[in-house]
Amino acid sequence: MREHTVVRPASQRSDKPCQSASSRQFTVLRGRLSSYRDDNCMTPSPTETGNQSEQKVQRLLAGEGIKAELGWVAHAFGLTIQLDLVDIKNKNVYEVKPGPLFHISERTTTGLDQAIIQAALIGKSIRLENRRTGKAVTKFQVRRVTWISLAVEGKIEFGPKAAERLSALGIISRRIG
């Protein structure tokens, strides 16, 4: 039997605590095909937060005259690399990081490995594919990679070590928000 999740109005919710995002992800990984959100919790998952942040940065960049598109992946080095935003005309890639990023750790998804892979794209001719539109670009040469720290609840900025590591890789760090 398929389970359906119903989001109830606040007046009808119980005092049961929300299930954490990591618990929801674990539930999905255990075989559930649809996203799970319990009846009482309206906190966005990390994926939803990331998507909202990317859309917000896309709007802010558009206000600066930059047409950055969502949904791109790069095919390079035998890998498929998800890219948050790509400005096809100016050949720039933007990586959005919600909130402050003080450390770049080798063991996290905001890790040094992600920065190294993106930095390796600079100056290389790669193939891009947009998974939202189906559009493809062959022989796209990345001119610049910029990591953007987007303010979340007033918290913003790359810490000095993170900014130094990104800079050493040829990645620009920027704050928006």
N, C-alpha and C positions, 0 to 999 in steps of 0.2 A: 504494500500500500504506500502510495506517495504521500509524503508529509507536506503540508502547506503551512506557511507562516503567515499569521495575521498580525498586523501592527494595529494596536488598539489606541484609542484616544487616551490622553494622560489621565482623564477622570476614571477610566476603566482599568488602569494598570494596577498590578499588585506591587507589593514592596520587595519582590524577589530581585536580587542584584543582577546587573547586566553580566552577560557572558563576555569575557575578554576577547579582543580581536584574535589573539593567538589561539584561543580555544576554538573560535569560529573557524579559523584556518585549518586547525587540526581536524575538525569535524568534516570540512570539505575534503581534505586529503584522505580521510577514511572512506571515501566513496560517495559522498553526496555530490550530486552534479549541480545543484542550484546553490546560490549563496544562502547562508543561514544568518538570521538575525532573530534573537528571541523576542517574545511579545513585549518586553519592557524596555528594550535598549535601542536607542536611536543614535548611538555613537558610530560614526563612520569607520569602516575597516581601513587598514593602512592603504589598501588599493584604492578605495574611494577617496581618501584624503589625497593621495598622489594624483588621481585623475582631476580632482577639483583644483589642486594647486597648479597643475599643468595648464588647465583651461584659464585660470586667473592670469598666469604669466603670459599666455598667448594673447589675452586681451590687452595687458599692459604693454607688451611689445608692439602690438598693432597700433596702440596709441603713439608709439615712437616711429611709426612708419615701417615696422619690420613685420613681414608676413611669414610667421613661423607656423608650420602645420604639425598637427598631432598624428600619431599612428604609424610613424616610420620605423623600419628596421634596416640595419645595414648588414650586408653579407660580405664578410671579410675574414681572412685568417682561418677559414673553415668554420667560422662561428656565425650565428645569427644574433646580432646585437641590437637590443631595443633602445631606441632613441626617443627621448621625451618630446622634443620639438626640433624641427629642421626648417631652416630658411633656405629654400632651394635657390632663389635668385642670388643671394650673397654667399651661399655655400657654408653656412654656419650651423652648428649643432648646439642646442641648449639642453642642459641637464638641470632639472628643477629639484631643489631640496627644501621641503617645508621646514621652517623653524631654524634654529641655530645648528651649525655643524662645527663643532670644536675639534673633533678628532676624525681622522680617516684611518680606520683600522683595517687590517688585512682580513679580519674575520667577519665583517658585516657587509650588508648589501650596499652600504655607502662606502665601501671599502676601496683600498688602494688598487685592487685588481680592476674594478670598474673604471677608475681614473686612468690606469695604465692602458687599458684596452681602448678607451675613447681617445687618449692622447696619441696612440699609435695610428689612429685614423687620419690625423692631420697630415695633409699633403699626399695622401694615398688616393688612388683611383679605386672606388668601391661601387658596388651595386646597391641601390636603395629600393625598397619596396614599401608602399603604404598599405598597411593591412586594413585600413578603413575604406579607402577609395579604390584600391586595386592598381593604382598608378605605380609605375616603375621607372627608375632612372638608372641607366647604365653609365658607367665611367663618371660617377660623381666624385669630385675631388674636394674633400673637406678642407676649408680654409682656416676655420677656427672652431674651438670647442669652448663654451662658456658654461660654468656651473653657477646657477642662480640660487641664492638663499632667499626664500620668500618668507616674509614676516608671518608668524603664527602666534596669536595671542600676545603680540608685542615683542616676541622673541625673534631675533634675526641675527645673522652674521656668521661668517666663517671665523673660527678661532685662528690665532696666528700660525699654529703648526699646520692646520689644514690648508690655509691659504698658501703657506710656504711650499707644502708638498704639491699642491695643484700647480703653482707657478713653476716649480722645478720641472714639471711634466709638460709645460707649455699651455696649460689650461688657464683661462681667465676666470677669476672669481668675482661675482657681482652680487650686490644686495638690492632687493626690490621689496617695497612694502612700507 
